[in-house]
């Protein structure tokens, strides 16, 4: 098949939700690079303007949007945890939400973090809390009550994967992930600008590679109906699909860094500053 035909298959089948063997073959072809390369850049630009919207929103509010979003997200995730471990509570909550509990618990937080300036921080925090809670409850169930939900050992590694990559994305924006600051500070402003720009260019290339390859892995997992071990209907691709999104957001952080570096260079401000892991941007 031609590249144009494969590109059309990738876009049409993915948007239509009709993933077939032909679609998987198209994802494995060279056409995937021509689809997901531009998609990574366009997605990074879209996330960049989402970030500017979140900044203007916080300026208008006078405080961080997390003061509003975090309490709601906490309640939604608590309801999800109660439903996961207590079947009677699951039946009650599904009745109250007219069967849309899973949609509310998953897409509610996703929608809310779109109003935050640093969604990666929220994702990392709540992935860690949920992961630690599942392990803690699983240990109590196993050694105190001699029972254990089978997915308590398979869901946490997937959450750890999400937490690790979104954490790396956030620290790229903070310049604490593979920054080599000790080496770069020995250069003058032009040298520092060159190497910082080169770093971010490499991050963009890295993101294009990862978005393309992880999209292939995700669609292959979808086509194989891979289920998370220990569950009956939790699909593995639900977790895998977060990775292309993560690397598109990482590309956004690289773009933000480039914009910030050129602004600092023009104004004469220091290009390389002391950064702290987990600090504020």
C-alpha angles and dihedrals in degrees: 000000000000123000091247091052092049091047090052090049092051095049098039098044094044095049091044093047091232102131111178136163087269089056092050090051090051090052089054093052129087088260089078090070091054090051103041098035094065090035090059092052094043091046090050090052091048092050089047092060090043086058091051089050090052091050092052090047092053091046089053093046093045092224141055117293088227088079086070102031101043098061091050093046090049092054093047093049091046089055089050092052092048091050092048096053101030115053094193089054089048091055092047095048093046089052092050093047093043091243095308097107095115091048091049095047095047106034097034094069091040091056093046096051089057086075092054125093094221109030091168091069092054092047092050094047096049095040088055093047094048093044093050092045093052092049093045094049090044092055092049091048094048102044100031105033099021091232132102137182106243095228095057090094098042104045097054095061090053091049089048089054091054092044093050097050097042088047090054090049092054092048091051087061089049090049091235098113113084092331100143089204094166090061097042096050090068090069128079122250094276092048092047091049091050095051094042090051090046090052092053092045089055090049090054092051089046090052093051090052093047096044090052097045095041090049088055091050092047095051090045090053089049093050092050092051089232110190125200107257113257094028134092103212109007107117120214093220089067087072097035093056090065090069099068088046090050093053092046086055089048088055088053090055090052090052090049090051092052092050091048093047094052090047091052091046093052093046094044094241120145112279096203117047134175108275131194124208109247092013128131127280 
